[in-house]
Amino acid sequence: MAVTRVGLVGLTSIKPDGLGPHAWAVFALLPVFLHSPDYELVALCNSSLESARRAIEAHGLPSSVKAYGNPEDLAKDPDVDLVVISVRVGKHFEIAKPALLEGKKVFVEWPLGASTEEAETLTALAREKNIKTIVGVQARADPLLLKVREIIQSGKLGRITSAHALGSTSSLPSHFWFNGMEYYQDIKSGGNLYHINFAHFLDSFTYVLGDFETLQSDLKTEITEIPVMRDDGTLTEPMKKNTPDHVLVQGRLKSGAVASIVYRWCDLQEAVGNVGVRWIISGTEGELEITTDQGQWQMNPRDRKLKLKLRGKPEEDVDFSVVDAGFVQNMGYFGQNSGRILNAFAQGDQAVYADFGSATQTHKLLDEILKKSGHES
């Protein structure tokens, strides 16, 4: 199988010390393209040529890696097979479109677009040109989620009758916000707690259990103002915030099962038992319980448990460990699911990653939840 040559958009020259602004490409994507035998990093593209060159130097990349200052030039590079986009969601459309027009395969971090309309346009273009695409809803390749899906599909639980999840909107701070990420507090930006943190779990929920047939929803913004921390550590005057901190969804799935998802605002240091997500799936023959220690569902939380209780049998802890590809094993835990979906993409295993069309369905569901709640959108 030929190596896929990658053009990466959005790699900062700054090496972050945590999961703040610009960190994702550094921690979750760059290790894949440097160490996976299926990929070769051949180009970087940033907002300027100088920025791309600084990133190449800062990360000690080979001199053969080309620098670009705009997505159109990157898209026209005949040596690039796959364009990988890891920037704020408001830029996704303008970067992905020229790559698709040039026939490149495209990876876009979730959300696919800043709106469902953008996602639909990109999906239609990819289908028109018969282009392979992938979206970074990483949890679809998480061993825990795959084990849950396997158990359900095996019929061990019988007919699924209900599924209920209680989670936290975020492990991110509530008393300040990050400089350069102010858009995260605006529901209309398409990149916020609702469209990212909650949406990652929602995508997993429907990936395992199927879509909603009917639903009701209620959303509440608990924190309406939040200051931004400047680079020197001081705080600005509070900015307005209209993204929901509490999301309640209930309804009936197409399978007939009743379902509910409640995501709440809570500093996780104060959460009971330090449980970030508790998800129970019930069937006519048994139940599954999934618990994790943090609200960033897609980032492969370290302390996770899967319990199975079948009719007439004692409760058991289910082993969901797997032997990953070597490069995935060597990644930081929060980036491993990115490595897994990219490994699946290289192997053509579409069962464990989302393409543009599948991701657009999650966009539409998010829109429906907003509409049914009457929340400003």
Summary of the structure (lengths in Angstrom):
residues: 377
radius of gyration: 20.6
end to end distance: 45.0
largest distance: 65.9
contacts: 1265
relative contact order: 0.16
helix: 38%
strand: 25%
